[in-house]
Amino acid sequence: MLRICEGSIADENLLSREGTHTQDDEDSYNGTTGEIKEKKLVLAPAQTTLAAGIDEDDEEIILTAPVFDDPSHPYIIVVSGANSETMKIIGGFGTNNLVVTRGDSPISASADDSVFNAYTYENITIQASGDETGWFRYAPDVAGSPGEYGASLSPPNCTNPKTYSYTFWREVTAPIIAAQRKGDTRHKTNFESFEYAA
């Protein structure tokens, strides 16, 4: 479950849930003269925090955001200080309340401790989806500025979901057209995913 967000992966402004394209990348452009705009975005595995603490016996956990909504990726990692535990979600996908199967060495964790999607990702690509794919270009972030733009982007592999975050830029060039609203300007991510061995 790789996600694209504006600014920080912790932001609520989620732009992509890999492959489902459920949210538009919204902006306003001058169609009289045409306009070019850039936006900095972040790609990272789905992640949130615990809304309440857990002990070694709890099989229900409460999250601050319902980010784990894909039953094909049921494994998560709870990190508390130097300790971590991989758990399997067995109920509550897409909600704040998850039912889990605990790992071999259960830990206690506190509210605000981090929870990550427990997968690595390879062969990642980012590109536009929808009728206006020709308007979009993507570039890696180079010291806070966009690097070289292209029609798609191939970020590095995600080998550790607890630390992976990839900053990049999207550029949109609006052609000279009459005023209209485009409702399917969305980003698409493709990848191969593998269970993470913590």
N, CA, C and O of each residue as an XYZ file, in Angstrom:
792
protein
N       0.835     -1.188      0.000
C       0.000      0.000      0.000
C       0.875      1.245      0.000
O       1.124      1.844      1.046
N       1.329      1.620     -1.164
C       2.065      2.869     -1.298
C       1.078      4.000     -1.508
O       0.090      3.847     -2.225
N       1.345      5.125     -0.886
C       0.447      6.271     -0.949
C       1.197      7.505     -1.424
O       2.391      7.657     -1.164
N       0.491      8.380     -2.122
C       1.033      9.677     -2.518
C       0.265     10.749     -1.769
O      -0.965     10.765     -1.786
N       0.994     11.650     -1.107
C       0.388     12.743     -0.354
C       1.075     14.053     -0.711
O       2.180     14.068     -1.253
N       0.399     15.148     -0.395
C       1.018     16.460     -0.514
C       1.831     16.746      0.739
O       1.395     16.436      1.848
N       3.000     17.331      0.572
C       3.798     17.814      1.702
C       4.439     16.707      2.501
O       5.620     16.413      2.318
N       3.675     16.086      3.390
C       4.198     15.044      4.266
C       3.280     13.846      4.204
O       2.073     13.997      4.016
N       3.833     12.657      4.360
C       3.010     11.452      4.334
C       2.022     11.450      5.487
O       1.022     10.732      5.442
N       2.285     12.243      6.521
C       1.364     12.330      7.652
C       0.185     13.246      7.359
O      -0.795     13.251      8.104
N       0.270     14.030      6.270
C      -0.826     14.924      5.932
C      -2.077     14.126      5.577
O      -1.996     12.983      5.128
N      -3.239     14.755      5.788
C      -4.485     14.095      5.434
C      -4.796     14.225      3.945
O      -5.696     13.546      3.449
N      -4.077     15.078      3.222
C      -4.377     15.291      1.812
C      -3.787     14.160      0.975
O      -2.747     14.314      0.334
N      -4.466     13.040      0.997
C      -4.024     11.845      0.286
C      -4.444     11.935     -1.170
O      -5.615     12.169     -1.469
N      -3.486     11.750     -2.084
C      -3.784     11.871     -3.504
C      -3.892     10.533     -4.211
O      -4.456     10.478     -5.304
N      -3.387      9.471     -3.648
C      -3.423      8.189     -4.351
C      -3.425      7.030     -3.371
O      -2.654      7.013     -2.411
N      -4.294      6.064     -3.621
C      -4.234      4.758     -2.971
C      -3.935      3.781     -4.090
O      -4.825      3.435     -4.867
N      -2.727      3.344     -4.179
C      -2.148      2.704     -5.348
C      -3.158      2.004     -6.239
O      -3.804      1.034     -5.844
N      -3.276      2.533     -7.469
C      -4.077      1.896     -8.490
C      -5.564      2.200     -8.455
O      -6.249      1.941     -9.444
N      -6.105      2.745     -7.350
C      -7.539      2.988     -7.301
C      -7.900      4.394     -7.761
O      -9.035      4.636     -8.171
N      -6.953      5.321     -7.699
C      -7.146      6.681     -8.220
C      -8.407      7.329     -7.654
O      -9.197      7.906     -8.402
N      -8.597      7.238     -6.351
C      -9.848      7.689     -5.762
C      -9.898      9.183     -5.507
O     -10.976      9.716     -5.243
N      -8.773      9.878     -5.577
C      -8.782     11.303     -5.286
C      -8.011     12.078     -6.344
O      -6.941     11.663     -6.790
N      -8.587     13.225     -6.736
C      -7.962     14.064     -7.749
C      -6.834     14.900     -7.163
O      -6.823     15.206     -5.971
N      -5.897     15.260     -8.011
C      -4.872     16.253     -7.691
C      -5.427     17.587     -8.173
O      -5.318     17.921     -9.352
N      -6.022     18.346     -7.258
C      -6.772     19.537     -7.641
C      -5.893     20.778     -7.689
O      -5.005     20.967     -6.857
N      -6.161     21.623     -8.687
C      -5.491     22.913     -8.814
C      -6.264     23.736     -9.827
O      -7.081     23.194    -10.571
N      -6.017     25.044     -9.865
C      -6.672     25.938    -10.824
C      -5.633     26.480    -11.787
O      -4.517     26.819    -11.394
N      -6.017     26.559    -13.066
C      -5.086     26.995    -14.107
C      -5.736     28.052    -14.985
O      -6.955     28.070    -15.157
N      -4.908     28.933    -15.541
C      -5.372     29.949    -16.475
C      -5.444     29.325    -17.863
O      -4.418     29.095    -18.503
N      -6.672     29.052    -18.326
C      -6.843     28.437    -19.631
C      -6.822     29.424    -20.776
O      -6.836     29.021    -21.939
N      -6.788     30.716    -20.469
C      -6.751     31.726    -21.530
C      -5.377     31.771    -22.178
O      -5.250     31.857    -23.399
N      -4.365     31.711    -21.347
C      -2.988     31.778    -21.849
C      -2.246     30.460    -21.689
O      -1.135     30.299    -22.194
N      -2.868     29.512    -20.981
C      -2.149     28.295    -20.617
C      -1.291     28.588    -19.399
O      -0.848     29.721    -19.211
N      -1.054     27.599    -18.585
C      -0.289     27.828    -17.358
C       0.434     26.551    -16.960
O      -0.044     25.447    -17.221
N       1.585     26.712    -16.328
C       2.372     25.588    -15.831
C       2.492     25.721    -14.315
O       2.833     26.789    -13.808
N       2.213     24.639    -13.594
C       2.357     24.646    -12.142
C       3.076     23.381    -11.688
O       2.911     22.303    -12.259
N       3.884     23.551    -10.636
C       4.594     22.439    -10.017
C       4.057     22.212     -8.607
O       3.577     23.141     -7.957
N       4.145     20.971     -8.144
C       3.745     20.646     -6.776
C       4.661     19.554     -6.243
O       4.939     18.570     -6.929
N       5.127     19.739     -5.006
C       5.960     18.720     -4.358
C       5.056     17.673     -3.708
O       4.102     18.015     -3.010
N       5.362     16.397     -3.940
C       4.582     15.290     -3.409
C       5.497     14.285     -2.716
O       6.715     14.317     -2.893
N       4.902     13.393     -1.929
C       5.659     12.384     -1.186
C       5.030     11.012     -1.407
O       3.813     10.852     -1.318
N       5.874     10.029     -1.694
C       5.456      8.634     -1.815
C       5.992      7.865     -0.615
O       7.177      7.969     -0.297
N       5.140      7.095      0.055
C       5.577      6.297      1.209
C       4.565      5.190      1.469
O       3.421      5.285      1.024
N       4.971      4.138      2.185
C       4.007      3.108      2.572
C       2.948      3.686      3.507
O       3.203      4.653      4.225
N       1.765      3.089      3.492
C       0.699      3.511      4.394
C       1.194      3.436      5.833
O       1.859      2.477      6.222
N       0.861      4.465      6.622
C       1.315      4.515      8.014
C       0.432      5.440      8.824
O      -0.181      6.363      8.287
N       0.373      5.186     10.119
C      -0.393      6.017     11.036
C       0.178      5.792     12.437
O       1.309      5.324     12.572
N      -0.581      6.115     13.468
C      -0.153      5.893     14.851
C      -1.271      5.222     15.635
O      -2.426      5.206     15.208
N      -0.912      4.669     16.784
C      -1.914      4.106     17.686
C      -2.679      5.230     18.367
O      -2.082      6.205     18.823
N      -3.995      5.097     18.435
C      -4.809      6.075     19.161
C      -4.886      5.735     20.643
O      -5.208      6.593     21.464
N      -4.591      4.485     20.985
C      -4.594      4.039     22.382
C      -3.520      2.975     22.551
O      -3.178      2.265     21.605
N      -2.993      2.873     23.763
C      -1.951      1.898     24.032
C      -2.465      0.466     23.970
O      -3.668      0.220     24.055
N      -1.534     -0.475     23.820
C      -1.878     -1.899     23.825
C      -0.905     -2.636     24.738
O       0.206     -2.168     24.983
N      -1.336     -3.801     25.244
C      -0.412     -4.656     25.984
C      -0.186     -5.941     25.187
O      -0.664     -6.076     24.061
N       0.545     -6.879     25.781
C       0.940     -8.083     25.046
C      -0.226     -8.994     24.689
O      -0.087     -9.857     23.823
N      -1.379     -8.817     25.342
C      -2.515     -9.714     25.117
C      -3.596     -9.128     24.220
O      -4.480     -9.861     23.776
N      -3.552     -7.842     23.943
C      -4.615     -7.212     23.155
C      -4.634     -7.739     21.723
O      -3.594     -7.872     21.078
N      -5.826     -8.032     21.247
C      -6.000     -8.471     19.860
C      -6.841     -7.482     19.062
O      -7.224     -7.753     17.923
N      -7.123     -6.339     19.668
C      -7.776     -5.241     18.964
C      -6.933     -3.994     19.169
O      -6.528     -3.692     20.291
N      -6.670     -3.271     18.094
C      -5.904     -2.033     18.205
C      -6.698     -0.902     17.563
O      -7.438     -1.106     16.601
N      -6.527      0.294     18.118
C      -7.238      1.475     17.625
C      -6.227      2.420     16.995
O      -5.225      2.772     17.617
N      -6.491      2.827     15.764
C      -5.593      3.698     15.011
C      -6.121      5.127     14.969
O      -7.310      5.369     15.179
N      -5.222      6.070     14.695
C      -5.655      7.463     14.539
C      -6.214      7.734     13.150
O      -6.922      8.724     12.962
N      -5.915      6.878     12.167
C      -6.439      7.052     10.807
C      -6.657      5.681     10.175
O      -5.862      4.769     10.403
N      -7.719      5.517      9.387
C      -8.053      4.209      8.801
C      -7.313      3.948      7.495
O      -7.933      3.881      6.434
N      -5.995      3.801      7.565
C      -5.188      3.741      6.338
C      -4.957      2.325      5.809
O      -4.523      2.160      4.669
N      -5.238      1.304      6.616
C      -4.969     -0.073      6.182
C      -6.268     -0.690      5.660
O      -7.023     -1.313      6.406
N      -6.507     -0.503      4.364
C      -7.800     -0.868      3.797
C      -7.721     -1.944      2.721
O      -8.711     -2.206      2.037
N      -6.565     -2.568      2.562
C      -6.375     -3.541      1.490
C      -6.174     -4.941      2.066
O      -5.100     -5.231      2.594
N      -7.182     -5.824      1.979
C      -7.040     -7.177      2.531
C      -5.932     -8.001      1.883
O      -5.499     -9.001      2.455
N      -5.462     -7.600      0.694
C      -4.363     -8.338      0.070
C      -3.013     -7.971      0.681
O      -2.004     -8.605      0.371
N      -2.982     -6.946      1.553
C      -1.767     -6.546      2.274
C      -2.104     -6.466      3.769
O      -2.189     -5.369      4.322
N      -2.299     -7.629      4.434
C      -2.804     -7.617      5.807
C      -1.767     -7.408      6.902
O      -2.145     -7.266      8.065
N      -0.475     -7.383      6.583
C       0.536     -7.312      7.638
C       0.929     -5.874      7.961
O       1.114     -5.049      7.065
N       1.052     -5.589      9.254
C       1.472     -4.275      9.739
C       2.579     -4.453     10.772
O       2.757     -5.534     11.333
N       3.321     -3.372     11.015
C       4.365     -3.356     12.043
C       4.033     -2.259     13.043
O       3.820     -1.110     12.658
N       3.989     -2.607     14.324
C       3.845     -1.620     15.391
C       5.230     -1.400     15.984
O       5.909     -2.354     16.363
N       5.647     -0.136     16.061
C       6.980      0.207     16.555
C       6.839      1.012     17.841
O       6.164      2.041     17.870
N       7.483      0.534     18.903
C       7.482      1.232     20.184
C       8.917      1.318     20.681
O       9.458      0.343     21.203
N       9.535      2.488     20.520
C      10.934      2.648     20.893
C      11.808      1.726     20.066
O      11.747      1.737     18.837
N      12.633      0.917     20.750
C      13.514     -0.023     20.052
C      12.819     -1.340     19.729
O      13.406     -2.203     19.076
N      11.578     -1.507     20.177
C      10.850     -2.758     19.966
C       9.854     -2.628     18.819
O       9.322     -1.549     18.563
N       9.613     -3.737     18.139
C       8.605     -3.750     17.080
C       7.971     -5.131     17.012
O       8.550     -6.121     17.458
N       6.775     -5.178     16.447
C       6.054     -6.441     16.304
C       5.260     -6.423     15.006
O       4.559     -5.458     14.703
N       5.381     -7.501     14.249
C       4.575     -7.661     13.042
C       3.270     -8.356     13.412
O       3.277     -9.393     14.075
N       2.151     -7.779     12.980
C       0.827     -8.329     13.249
C       0.093     -8.536     11.933
O       0.400     -7.894     10.929
N      -0.879     -9.442     11.952
C      -1.712     -9.679     10.773
C      -3.130     -9.200     11.046
O      -3.760     -9.617     12.018
N      -3.629     -8.318     10.179
C      -5.001     -7.834     10.310
C      -5.950     -8.944      9.859
O      -5.800     -9.488      8.764
N      -6.926     -9.277     10.706
C      -7.927    -10.279     10.327
C      -9.332     -9.687     10.303
O     -10.284    -10.368      9.923
N      -9.467     -8.427     10.705
C     -10.769     -7.770     10.663
C     -10.630     -6.268     10.823
O      -9.688     -5.785     11.452
N     -11.576     -5.532     10.249
C     -11.587     -4.080     10.406
C     -10.858     -3.315      9.325
O     -10.548     -2.139      9.512
N     -10.575     -3.947      8.201
C      -9.893     -3.233      7.114
C     -10.644     -1.949      6.765
O     -11.870     -1.944      6.657
N      -9.891     -0.864      6.590
C     -10.487      0.413      6.222
C     -11.142      1.155      7.364
O     -11.848      2.137      7.137
N     -10.920      0.700      8.604
C     -11.475      1.378      9.777
C     -10.349      1.727     10.750
O      -9.194      1.357     10.543
N     -10.707      2.443     11.809
C      -9.734      2.778     12.858
C      -9.558      1.644     13.861
O      -8.599      1.644     14.633
N     -10.467      0.684     13.859
C     -10.438     -0.409     14.825
C     -10.093     -1.713     14.114
O     -10.897     -2.234     13.341
N      -8.903     -2.234     14.374
C      -8.450     -3.454     13.717
C      -8.441     -4.633     14.680
O      -8.100     -4.491     15.855
N      -8.818     -5.793     14.168
C      -8.650     -7.056     14.882
C      -7.418     -7.717     14.282
O      -7.316     -7.854     13.063
N      -6.481     -8.129     15.135
C      -5.192     -8.620     14.642
C      -4.817     -9.951     15.280
O      -5.266    -10.289     16.375
N      -3.984    -10.694     14.563
C      -3.284    -11.842     15.127
C      -1.908    -11.356     15.537
O      -1.180    -10.790     14.723
N      -1.544    -11.573     16.801
C      -0.284    -11.059     17.317
C       0.889    -11.899     16.827
O       0.723    -13.043     16.405
N       2.091    -11.299     16.895
C       3.308    -11.970     16.468
C       3.836    -12.941     17.504
O       3.214    -13.154     18.545
N       4.989    -13.531     17.215
C       5.591    -14.520     18.112
C       6.107    -13.902     19.406
O       6.162    -14.576     20.435
N       6.486    -12.619     19.363
C       7.008    -11.934     20.553
C       6.227    -10.645     20.757
O       6.700     -9.570     20.388
N       5.016    -10.739     21.352
C       4.170     -9.556     21.518
C       4.840     -8.479     22.369
O       5.582     -8.784     23.303
N       4.570     -7.221     22.037
C       5.106     -6.085     22.778
C       3.965     -5.252     23.337
O       2.816     -5.385     22.915
N       4.293     -4.402     24.280
C       3.383     -3.347     24.709
C       3.738     -2.092     23.928
O       4.902     -1.867     23.596
N       2.735     -1.276     23.635
C       2.977     -0.039     22.899
C       2.049      1.041     23.422
O       0.990      0.750     23.978
N       2.451      2.282     23.240
C       1.711      3.423     23.768
C       0.978      4.165     22.659
O       1.288      4.011     21.477
N      -0.001      4.970     23.061
C      -0.655      5.859     22.106
C       0.401      6.725     21.431
O       1.368      7.139     22.070
N       0.224      6.991     20.176
C       1.139      7.772     19.328
C       2.330      6.971     18.825
O       3.132      7.507     18.060
N       2.482      5.696     19.224
C       3.519      4.869     18.611
C       3.139      4.592     17.156
O       1.958      4.561     16.810
N       4.140      4.395     16.319
C       3.921      4.291     14.874
C       3.448      2.901     14.453
O       3.804      1.887     15.052
N       2.627      2.897     13.393
C       2.154      1.657     12.779
C       2.382      1.777     11.273
O       1.932      2.735     10.645
N       3.084      0.800     10.701
C       3.449      0.842      9.286
C       2.896     -0.367      8.541
O       2.687     -1.428      9.129
N       2.668     -0.201      7.271
C       2.397     -1.296      6.352
C       3.656     -2.159      6.260
O       4.736     -1.626      6.008
N       3.550     -3.472      6.456
C       4.737     -4.331      6.574
C       5.104     -5.002      5.255
O       5.093     -6.228      5.139
N       5.429     -4.173      4.262
C       5.806     -4.692      2.945
C       6.949     -3.871      2.372
O       7.100     -2.683      2.659
N       7.746     -4.540      1.555
C       8.741     -3.831      0.751
C       8.199     -3.740     -0.673
O       7.296     -4.482     -1.061
N       8.776     -2.807     -1.447
C       8.254     -2.558     -2.795
C       9.403     -2.425     -3.783
O      10.411     -1.775     -3.506
N       9.230     -3.053     -4.939
C      10.234     -2.993     -6.002
C       9.571     -2.614     -7.324
O       8.352     -2.701     -7.477
N      10.408     -2.190     -8.277
C       9.929     -1.823     -9.617
C       8.771     -0.829     -9.548
O       7.729     -1.018    -10.176
N       8.978      0.226     -8.774
C       7.948      1.243     -8.567
C       7.942      2.217     -9.742
O       9.000      2.644    -10.203
N       6.758      2.566    -10.222
C       6.624      3.631    -11.217
C       5.476      4.548    -10.824
O       4.495      4.119    -10.218
N       5.619      5.815    -11.180
C       4.575      6.816    -10.965
C       4.270      7.453    -12.312
O       5.181      7.845    -13.041
N       2.982      7.556    -12.641
C       2.583      8.213    -13.875
C       1.180      8.770    -13.695
O       0.526      8.516    -12.684
N       0.721      9.531    -14.682
C      -0.612     10.113    -14.610
C      -1.650      9.116    -15.097
O      -1.347      8.205    -15.867
N      -2.878      9.304    -14.635
C      -3.999      8.480    -15.058
C      -5.142      9.399    -15.459
O      -5.351     10.436    -14.830
N      -5.883      9.032    -16.498
C      -7.001      9.857    -16.937
C      -6.775     10.414    -18.328
O      -5.784     10.095    -18.984
N      -7.702     11.250    -18.772
C      -7.662     11.773    -20.138
C      -6.548     12.777    -20.368
O      -6.148     13.000    -21.511
N      -6.037     13.390    -19.303
C      -5.048     14.456    -19.456
C      -3.637     13.998    -19.108
O      -2.846     14.781    -18.581
N      -3.317     12.755    -19.392
C      -1.992     12.255    -19.028
C      -0.884     13.044    -19.706
O       0.220     13.140    -19.169
N      -1.157     13.609    -20.874
C      -0.140     14.384    -21.575
C       0.187     15.706    -20.918
O       1.194     16.331    -21.251
N      -0.646     16.142    -19.991
C      -0.390     17.395    -19.279
C       0.650     17.216    -18.178
O       1.279     18.189    -17.762
N       0.841     15.976    -17.699
C       1.646     15.710    -16.508
C       3.071     15.303    -16.857
O       3.316     14.596    -17.834
N       4.005     15.772    -16.026
C       5.379     15.272    -16.045
C       5.838     15.146    -14.598
O       5.323     15.825    -13.709
N       6.814     14.271    -14.373
C       7.290     13.984    -13.020
C       8.803     14.122    -12.949
O       9.512     13.846    -13.917
N       9.295     14.560    -11.770
C      10.735     14.732    -11.577
C      11.113     14.359    -10.151
O      10.318     14.560     -9.233
N      12.315     13.819     -9.949
C      12.793     13.577     -8.583
C      13.097     14.897     -7.894
O      13.352     15.907     -8.550
N      13.068     14.881     -6.575
C      13.466     16.063     -5.811
C      14.986     16.087     -5.687
O      15.604     15.094     -5.301
N      15.575     17.224     -6.017
C      17.024     17.400     -5.908
C      17.276     18.621     -5.030
O      17.169     19.758     -5.490
N      17.609     18.381     -3.767
C      17.913     19.458     -2.815
C      16.794     20.486     -2.752
O      17.053     21.689     -2.701
N      15.541     20.013     -2.755
C      14.405     20.909     -2.600
C      13.852     21.486     -3.879
O      12.901     22.267     -3.842
N      14.424     21.122     -5.007
C      13.950     21.603     -6.306
C      13.744     20.408     -7.236
O      14.346     19.353     -7.032
N      12.890     20.569     -8.265
C      12.689     19.450     -9.184
C      13.903     19.183    -10.049
O      14.558     20.114    -10.518
N      14.203     17.902    -10.259
C      15.247     17.516    -11.200
C      14.689     17.486    -12.611
O      13.837     18.303    -12.960
N      15.159     16.556    -13.419
C      14.726     16.484    -14.815
C      13.345     15.830    -14.918
O      13.113     14.747    -14.379
N      12.434     16.511    -15.619
C      11.068     16.010    -15.772
C      10.968     14.968    -16.877
O      11.708     15.011    -17.860
N      10.032     14.023    -16.699
C       9.729     13.029    -17.713
C       8.280     12.594    -17.578
O       7.595     12.999    -16.639
N       7.803     11.767    -18.512
C       6.407     11.341    -18.518
C       6.067     10.430    -17.344
O       4.909     10.355    -16.933
N       7.060      9.744    -16.805
C       6.857      8.885    -15.640
C       8.106      8.947    -14.773
O       9.116      9.541    -15.151
N       8.018      8.327    -13.609
C       9.123      8.371    -12.656
C       9.307      6.979    -12.068
O       8.331      6.275    -11.811
N      10.554      6.585    -11.856
C      10.866      5.284    -11.255
C      11.623      5.501     -9.951
O      12.852      5.568     -9.962
N      10.910      5.613     -8.819
C      11.569      5.804     -7.524
C      12.415      4.592     -7.145
O      12.230      3.511     -7.702
N      13.344      4.764     -6.198
C      14.129      3.624     -5.716
C      13.241      2.617     -4.992
O      12.151      2.955     -4.530
N      13.715      1.381     -4.899
C      12.974      0.349     -4.180
C      12.798      0.734     -2.716
O      13.650      1.402     -2.131
N      11.694      0.309     -2.142
C      11.438      0.481     -0.708
C      11.860     -0.801     -0.007
O      11.161     -1.811     -0.084
N      13.004     -0.767      0.679
C      13.506     -1.955      1.369
C      13.134     -1.983      2.848
O      13.235     -3.029      3.491
N      12.705     -0.842      3.395
C      12.309     -0.762      4.799
C      11.111      0.172      4.920
O      11.272      1.387      4.810
N       9.901     -0.372      5.147
C       8.710      0.478      5.211
C       8.703      1.447      6.386
O       7.936      2.410      6.392
N       9.560      1.198      7.390
C       9.603      2.089      8.558
C      10.370      3.374      8.276
O      10.230      4.352      9.011
N      11.176      3.383      7.225
C      12.020      4.554      6.961
C      11.843      5.124      5.562
O      12.363      6.203      5.276
N      11.133      4.442      4.692
C      11.060      4.861      3.284
C      10.127      6.055      3.089
O       8.980      6.048      3.537
N      10.635      7.059      2.423
C       9.848      8.224      2.018
C      10.548      8.830      0.809
O      11.738      9.140      0.868
N       9.821      8.996     -0.273
C      10.420      9.484     -1.519
C       9.708     10.764     -1.953
O       8.514     10.757     -2.250
N      10.467     11.866     -1.984
C       9.917     13.157     -2.389
C      10.141     13.367     -3.879
O      11.226     13.110     -4.401
N       9.100     13.838     -4.555
C       9.207     14.093     -5.987
C       8.300     15.268     -6.359
O       7.590     15.805     -5.509
N       8.329     15.655     -7.612
C       7.547     16.794     -8.103
C       6.681     16.358     -9.268
O       7.063     15.492    -10.055
N       5.511     16.970     -9.367
C       4.708     16.829    -10.569
C       4.542     18.212    -11.182
O       4.380     19.210    -10.479
N       4.587     18.244    -12.495
C       4.385     19.477    -13.251
C       3.188     19.268    -14.172
O       3.089     18.249    -14.855
N       2.283     20.239    -14.185
C       1.134     20.197    -15.082
C       1.202     21.396    -16.014
O       1.332     22.534    -15.562
N       1.116     21.143    -17.299
C       1.052     22.204    -18.299
C      -0.354     22.207    -18.879
O      -0.727     21.292    -19.614
N      -1.140     23.235    -18.550
C      -2.506     23.341    -19.060
C      -2.479     23.998    -20.435
O      -1.887     25.066    -20.590
N      -3.105     23.384    -21.435
C      -3.141     24.004    -22.761
C      -4.085     25.197    -22.783
O      -4.861     25.400    -21.849
N      -4.016     25.978    -23.841
C      -4.920     27.119    -23.995
C      -6.274     26.579    -24.440
O      -6.450     26.177    -25.590
N      -7.221     26.577    -23.516
C      -8.557     26.042    -23.781
C      -9.586     26.911    -23.083
O      -9.252     27.699    -22.199
N     -10.843     26.762    -23.487
C     -11.920     27.461    -22.792
C     -12.023     26.924    -21.372
O     -11.595     25.804    -21.091
N     -12.593     27.728    -20.476
C     -12.712     27.335    -19.073
C     -13.490     26.028    -18.951
O     -14.566     25.883    -19.532
N     -12.952     25.094    -18.206
C     -13.614     23.825    -17.970
C     -12.994     23.165    -16.753
O     -11.900     23.527    -16.319
N     -13.712     22.187    -16.207
C     -13.198     21.447    -15.058
C     -12.822     20.041    -15.499
O     -13.596     19.354    -16.167
N     -11.634     19.630    -15.119
C     -11.181     18.277    -15.387
C     -11.245     17.496    -14.078
O     -10.666     17.906    -13.072
N     -11.950     16.372    -14.101
C     -12.185     15.651    -12.855
C     -11.455     14.342    -12.720
O     -11.743     13.576    -11.800
N     -10.514     14.054    -13.607
C      -9.835     12.762    -13.514
C      -8.325     12.906    -13.637
O      -7.655     12.044    -14.203
N      -7.795     14.002    -13.102
C      -6.343     14.209    -13.101
C      -5.772     13.517    -11.868
O      -5.749     14.085    -10.776
N      -5.317     12.294    -12.059
C      -4.914     11.469    -10.930
C      -3.581     10.798    -11.186
O      -3.154     10.636    -12.329
N      -2.931     10.411    -10.096
C      -1.639      9.739    -10.180
C      -1.829      8.235    -10.015
O      -2.713      7.781     -9.290
N      -0.994      7.485    -10.692
C      -1.055      6.029    -10.631
C       0.310      5.485    -10.246
O       1.328      5.892    -10.807
N       0.333      4.565     -9.286
C       1.581      3.897     -8.916
C       1.474      2.415     -9.242
O       0.447      1.783     -8.995
N       2.537      1.880     -9.792
C       2.641      0.441    -10.045
C       3.859     -0.081     -9.291
O       4.838      0.645     -9.119
N       3.807     -1.336     -8.840
C       4.920     -1.888     -8.068
C       4.723     -3.376     -7.863
O       3.657     -3.923     -8.148
N       5.764     -4.023     -7.365
C       5.689     -5.383     -6.841
C       5.897     -5.283     -5.337
O       6.795     -4.571     -4.885
N       5.082     -5.984     -4.554
C       5.203     -5.916     -3.095
C       5.564     -7.277     -2.518
O       5.203     -8.322     -3.059
N       6.299     -7.233     -1.386
C       6.764     -8.443     -0.708
C       6.646     -8.232      0.796
O       6.842     -7.120      1.286
N       6.325     -9.300      1.533
C       6.244     -9.182      2.986
C       7.601     -8.785      3.545
O       8.635     -9.313      3.135
N       7.585     -7.848      4.487
C       8.812     -7.329      5.092
C       9.236     -8.220      6.247
O       8.435     -8.521      7.133
N      10.489     -8.641      6.238
C      11.042     -9.431      7.340
C      11.691     -8.477      8.326
O      12.820     -8.035      8.115
N      10.985     -8.156      9.402
C      11.471     -7.158     10.366
C      12.708     -7.660     11.087
O      13.257     -6.956     11.935
